[in-house]
Every structure is written in C-alpha cells, then in structure tokens.
Amino acid sequence: MMRNEKGQGLVEYMILLALVVFVCVTSVKKLGGTIDKRFGDMDKVITSKIKVKINP
C-alpha cells in the first residue's frame, strides 16, 4: 500500500498542474482579446482627433 501512495500523489499534482495551466491559458486568451479591442478603439479615437498635413 505504501508504494502506491507516492505515485498517487504525483498523479494528483500533475492533474492539479494541468488544471492551473488550463485556467491560465484560457484567461490569457480572453484577456488578450479584450486588450486588443481596447487598443484598437483607442487607436481609432486618437487618429480621428489628430489631423496632420503632409506637404511633399
């Protein structure tokens, strides 16, 4: 019985690590999309307010 407990603990840590990685990756993907949209919106506002005349 004692031999199997060490392996069982390792498997539990691997499952926990996989769950943490999954949550982190999912959060970064969702947050990344939100940040990208916000920067895009700011870019549109800034470029619409600034008018630069270029004389060649």
ZAVOMI-249172 format. One record per residue (C-alpha): y, z, x; residue number from 1. Coordinates in steps of 0.02 Angstrom, whole numbers, plus 32768, in hexadecimal, padded with zeros to 4 digits. Last residue first. Layout:
<milums>
<milum><py>Y</py><pz>Z</pz><px>X</px><num>NUM</num></milum>
...
</milums>
This chain:
<milums>
<milum><py>8D0C</py><pz>763A</pz><px>811F</px><num>56</num></milum>
<milum><py>8D69</py><pz>76B1</pz><px>80AC</px><num>55</num></milum>
<milum><py>8CF7</py><pz>7735</pz><px>8061</px><num>54</num></milum>
<milum><py>8D3D</py><pz>7796</pz><px>7FCE</px><num>53</num></milum>
<milum><py>8CE4</py><pz>7838</pz><px>7FAB</px><num>52</num></milum>
<milum><py>8CD6</py><pz>7880</pz><px>7EFD</px><num>51</num></milum>
<milum><py>8C8A</py><pz>792C</pz><px>7EF5</px><num>50</num></milum>
<milum><py>8C69</py><pz>7979</pz><px>7E4A</px><num>49</num></milum>
<milum><py>8BD7</py><pz>7907</pz><px>7E19</px><num>48</num></milum>
<milum><py>8B86</py><pz>791D</pz><px>7EC4</px><num>47</num></milum>
<milum><py>8B8C</py><pz>79DA</pz><px>7EB5</px><num>46</num></milum>
<milum><py>8B46</py><pz>79DE</pz><px>7E04</px><num>45</num></milum>
<milum><py>8AB9</py><pz>7964</pz><px>7E2A</px><num>44</num></milum>
<milum><py>8A89</py><pz>79C0</pz><px>7EC9</px><num>43</num></milum>
<milum><py>8A88</py><pz>7A67</pz><px>7E6D</px><num>42</num></milum>
<milum><py>8A0F</py><pz>7A20</pz><px>7DEC</px><num>41</num></milum>
<milum><py>899D</py><pz>79DD</pz><px>7E74</px><num>40</num></milum>
<milum><py>89A2</py><pz>7A84</pz><px>7ECE</px><num>39</num></milum>
<milum><py>8970</py><pz>7ADC</pz><px>7E2C</px><num>38</num></milum>
<milum><py>88E3</py><pz>7A61</pz><px>7E0A</px><num>37</num></milum>
<milum><py>889B</py><pz>7A77</pz><px>7EB9</px><num>36</num></milum>
<milum><py>88A5</py><pz>7B35</pz><px>7EA7</px><num>35</num></milum>
<milum><py>8845</py><pz>7B2F</pz><px>7E03</px><num>34</num></milum>
<milum><py>87C0</py><pz>7ABC</pz><px>7E49</px><num>33</num></milum>
<milum><py>87AB</py><pz>7B2B</pz><px>7EE1</px><num>32</num></milum>
<milum><py>879B</py><pz>7BC7</pz><px>7E75</px><num>31</num></milum>
<milum><py>8709</py><pz>7B7C</pz><px>7E16</px><num>30</num></milum>
<milum><py>86B1</py><pz>7B3F</pz><px>7EB2</px><num>29</num></milum>
<milum><py>86D5</py><pz>7BE0</pz><px>7F10</px><num>28</num></milum>
<milum><py>8691</py><pz>7C49</pz><px>7E82</px><num>27</num></milum>
<milum><py>85F1</py><pz>7BE4</pz><px>7E75</px><num>26</num></milum>
<milum><py>85D4</py><pz>7BEF</pz><px>7F30</px><num>25</num></milum>
<milum><py>85F1</py><pz>7CAB</pz><px>7F31</px><num>24</num></milum>
<milum><py>8581</py><pz>7CCC</pz><px>7E9B</px><num>23</num></milum>
<milum><py>84F4</py><pz>7C64</pz><px>7EE5</px><num>22</num></milum>
<milum><py>8505</py><pz>7CB8</pz><px>7F8F</px><num>21</num></milum>
<milum><py>84FC</py><pz>7D64</pz><px>7F3D</px><num>20</num></milum>
<milum><py>8461</py><pz>7D32</pz><px>7EDA</px><num>19</num></milum>
<milum><py>840B</py><pz>7CEC</pz><px>7F75</px><num>18</num></milum>
<milum><py>8432</py><pz>7D8C</pz><px>7FD4</px><num>17</num></milum>
<milum><py>83E7</py><pz>7DF6</pz><px>7F49</px><num>16</num></milum>
<milum><py>834A</py><pz>7D8B</pz><px>7F47</px><num>15</num></milum>
<milum><py>833C</py><pz>7D97</pz><px>8005</px><num>14</num></milum>
<milum><py>8357</py><pz>7E54</pz><px>7FFE</px><num>13</num></milum>
<milum><py>82CD</py><pz>7E67</pz><px>7F7B</px><num>12</num></milum>
<milum><py>8257</py><pz>7DFB</pz><px>7FE3</px><num>11</num></milum>
<milum><py>8276</py><pz>7E67</pz><px>807C</px><num>10</num></milum>
<milum><py>8257</py><pz>7F06</pz><px>8019</px><num>9</num></milum>
<milum><py>81B2</py><pz>7EC0</pz><px>7FD8</px><num>8</num></milum>
<milum><py>817C</py><pz>7E94</pz><px>8087</px><num>7</num></milum>
<milum><py>8198</py><pz>7F46</pz><px>80C0</px><num>6</num></milum>
<milum><py>8144</py><pz>7F8D</pz><px>8025</px><num>5</num></milum>
<milum><py>80A7</py><pz>7F24</pz><px>803F</px><num>4</num></milum>
<milum><py>806F</py><pz>7F7F</pz><px>80DC</px><num>3</num></milum>
<milum><py>807D</py><pz>802B</pz><px>808A</px><num>2</num></milum>
<milum><py>8000</py><pz>8000</pz><px>8000</px><num>1</num></milum>
</milums>
